[in-house]
Amino acid sequence: MTSYLEFEKPLAELERRISDLRSAADREEVELDIDAEVAKLEDKAKGQLSSIYKSLTPWQKTQVARHPSRPHFGDYVAHAFSDFMPLGGDRAYGDDQAILGGFATLDTPGGGRRVMLIGHEKGNDTQSRLKHNFGMGKPEGYRKAIRLMELAGRFGLPVVTLVDTSGAFPGIEAEERGQAEAIARATEACLDLPVPMVACIVGEGGSGGAVALASAERVLMMEHAVYSVISPEGCASILWRTAEKASEAAEAMKVTAQDLAKLGVVDRIVTEPLGGAHRDPVAASKSLGAAIDEELAKLSGKTPQELRTKRAERFIAIGGLA
């Protein structure tokens, strides 16, 4: 069943009418030729969908990035990668299910590219969201990511990360196990990698929990993803003492891919299917996979020092004046 966001409600009525017409035609006791009417309504729905998504506000994009049906790590693995071999544990405390990773093959026209794939997993229903802690990584998750990045460096495999988290887990137990230190070490591990790294903001990119897996020489961002130091609600609560001004905060924070590309925070925007990645996860995954392959091809052949220098220069330049 399609889950509609508040600003999609006019579209919901049209698509309901299309569904009702098809159901009526499918019933044996009803003989109707509804093809022309359905085609007319589908054209109208497509036009309305296009109109809505051409003029999304930053707050509406935030809602799209959080859509319950938006593809997550497991979906991208299923549709853009193959031969995924998960590797678990940080070899110190345990295995964090909010951050997953392992060897994988990026599906390409040329037959595939071996990579180390790491990313946040939010889950897609109540049970799996609880299992994956809603994509909020704990210290052991970031230490697992460090271990996998170091392993990739030893084997000469490029690193691909899929970032989708509202932020690192803020619980007391995470602080007790060194959350801030683990995030800092993960960021350092990204910057020190001797192999190419491409990071992809596929949903939410929230705070240090996102940066710890996104300090790459090439940062991609899905068209309707968001990336920020704090959530719009959190920002509004600090500035105006109410989360109800989240839409104003989102506008001021420049959280969208389009704004961040202009600011040089992200390098490339990956186009999503009309109506967002949640409407066609397979197409979204293929689009992202092709973009990752192109970026890795550009980085192949560079020496470890060239890659480290490129990363350092990229992040030093952010926020600089031309």
N, C-alpha and C positions, 0 to 999 in steps of 0.2 A: 504494500500500500504506500502510495506517494505521500511524503510528509511535506506540507506546504508551509513556507515562512509567511509571516504576516503580510508582507508586501506582495506576495504571490497569490493572495486570496482571489482577486478577479480572474486569474488564470485557472484557479481550482474549479470555479464554476463551469468554465468552458470545457475543461477536460472531463468533468463529471457528466456533462451532457453528451459528450462523445462516447464515453463508456456506457451510458444508459442506452444510447441508440444501438450500439453494437450488441449489448446484452439482449435487447428486444429482437434484433434480427437473428440472433443465435437460437432463440426459443423456437421450438418446432411448430408451435401453434401460430406463430406470427410470421407472415411472409411479407417482408418489406424490402424495397430496393433503396437502401439508405446510403449507398456509396457516394453519391453527389453531395448529400447533406454533410456526411462525415468529412469529406475532402474539404468542403467549404469551412467547416468548423476547425479542422486541423490547420488550415492556412491562417485562419484568424488567430488561433492559439499560438502558432509559431511567430506570427507578427507581434502579438502582445508580449510573448516571452522575450523576443529580441529587443523590443522597446524597453521593457523593464530592466533587462541586464545591461543595456547600454548606458543607463543613467543611475547606477547604484551609488548610494552614498557610502562613505567609509564605514558607517555603522552597519549598513545593510550587507556590505562585503564581509564584515566580521561575523554576521549571522550565517552567511553562506559558508564561510570557512569552518564554522562550528556545526554545520548541518549534520544531523544524526546518520544520514546515509552517505556522507562524503567518504570516498575511498581512503583507507588507512594503509599502514605498512603491509599488512597481509594481502590486501587487494593489489598493491603495486607488485609485490613479489609474484602473485599469481598471474598477472597479465603482462608484465614487462621484463620479468626475469625467469630463469629456469635453473634447475640443479641447485636450489638453495639448500645449504647445509648449515643449520643453526649451531652456534657455539654459545655455551652458557657459562655463567659464573665469573666472578671477579678474582677468584683464587684467594679471597681474604675473608669474605663474609657469606655471600650467597648469590643467588641468581635473580636479578630484577627483571620482571616481565614487562615493565613499562618501556624498556629499551632492549630491542632485539638486534641480533646481528649474526653474520656468518658469511661463508664463501657463497658466491652466486655467479651466475652467468647472465650478463645483460644481453637480452635478445637483440640482435642487429641483423641487417640484410646480409652482412658478410659471414654470418654463422655464429656470432656470439663473442662477447668480451668478458673475460674473467675479472671479477672485482671482489672487494670486501664491502659488503652491504651492511649498513648500520642505521637504525632509525627508531623513532618513537612509535608505539602501538597503543591506540586509545581503546580498541575494542568496538564491537558493533551491536551489542545488546547488553542488558544489565549484568548478566553473569560474566561476560568477557571484559566489560569495562571495569568491574571490580577486580578481576584477575590482573588486568594490566594497569590498575591504579589510574585509569583515565589518562594514560600517557604521561603522568608526572613521575619522572625518574628520581630514584633514590641514589645515595652515594655509590652503592654497589653497581648500579646501572651505568653510571659514568665511568667507574673504574673498569667495568667490563668493556666499555667502548674504548678506553685507553689500551687495554690489553689487545683488542682486535686491531686497532690502528697500528700498534707496534708489530703485531704478527703480519699485517699487510706490508709494512715496511721491510720486514725480513724476507718476505716472498716476492717483493717487487710488484705487488698488486695495487692498482688504483683504488682509492676509497670513495664510496658513494654514500651520502647520508640523506635520509628522508626525515625532515624535521616537522613535527606536528605535536606541539605540547603547549598547554597554557602556562607552563613554567615548571621548574623542578619542585618536587614534593616538599612542602614547608613544615612537615610534622616534627615533633620533638625528637623522635627516634632518628630522623634523617640528620638533624643538627648534631645529635650525639655521635653519629658515625662520620661526621666531617663533610657535610654537604657542600659548603663553600669551597673547601680545599679540593674536593673531588671535581667540582665544576671548573675551577681554575686549572687543575692538572689536565683535564680533558681539553680545554681550550689551548693549553700549551702543547699538548700532543698533536692537535690539528696543525698548529703553526710550524711544528718541527718535523712533520712528515717528510720523508725522502721520496715519496711517490705522489702522483697527481691526486687531487681531491676535488670532488664536485659535491656541493651541498645543495639540497633542494627543499625550499619551504613549501610544503604541500598542503598545509592547513593553517594552523596557528603556529606562529613562531613567538613564543613568550619568554622574555627576560633571559637570564643567564642559562636557564635550562635549554634554551634553543641555541644560544651562541656557542655553547660547549660542543655542539655537533655541527656548527655552521661556519667555523673559522677557516674557510677554504679559499683557494685562489679563484674559484668560480662559484658564485652563489646564484642559483636559479630560484624562481618563485612562480608558483602557479598563479594564473590570472586573478583568481578571486581569493587568494590566501592573504593573511595579514601577518605583520612582523613588528613587534614593539617591545619596549623595555618593561611595560606593565600593561595589564588589560585596560580597555577603556573604562570599565566599571571601577577598577582600582584607582585609576587616575582621577576620575570624577569624584570619588569618595575622598581623595586627598585634597583636591582643589576646591570643591564646592560642598563637601561634606554630605554628598548624596550621589548614589549610583544612578539616579534617574537622569543625570546629565551625561550619560555614557556616549550618546550620539555626538554631543558637542566635543567631548574629549577625543573621540575617534577622529573627528575632522581636524582638530588641532595637532594631533600626534603624528599625522602623516603615516598611517599604518598600512596603506594599500601598496600593492606591487607597483602600480603606476607612479605613485609619489616617490617610493623608495628607489625606483630605477632612475628617476630624475636626480635624486640626491646622491647617486652612486653607491648606495648601500647594497643593492642587488645588481647583477650583471645582465640578466636575461629574464624576460617574462614568458612563461609557457602558456600558450592558448588552451583554454578549456572548452569542452563541448558547450553549445548553446544551452544556457540555463544552469551552468555549473557542472563540476566534475561528478556530482552525485547523480546526475541524470544519465550519465554514460561512463561509468568507471573504467570500462575496457578502453574506450577511445582516449580518455584522459591519461590512462597508464601508458598507452602506446605513444602518445604525444610526448609525455615526459621522458620515456625511454629513448626516443629518437633524439631529443634535446641533450640528454646526458651523453649519449654516444658521440654526438658532434663536438661537445665540449671536451671530452676525454681525448678525442682524436687531435684536437688543437694542442693539447698539453703533452701528448706523447713525444718522447725523444728529448724532453728537457731534463737537465741534470738536477739532482737533489738541491744544490745550492740555488739554481735558477728558480725552482719552485718555491723554496723558502723565501727568497728575495721578493718574488712576485706577491706572495701572501702578505709579507710585511708591508710592502709598498701600498698594497691595496687598502689595508686597514688604517695605515697612517694617513692616507689621503682622505678618508671619510671625514666630512665636517670641515675640511680645509677650504680656504678662500682661493678662488682662481686668480 
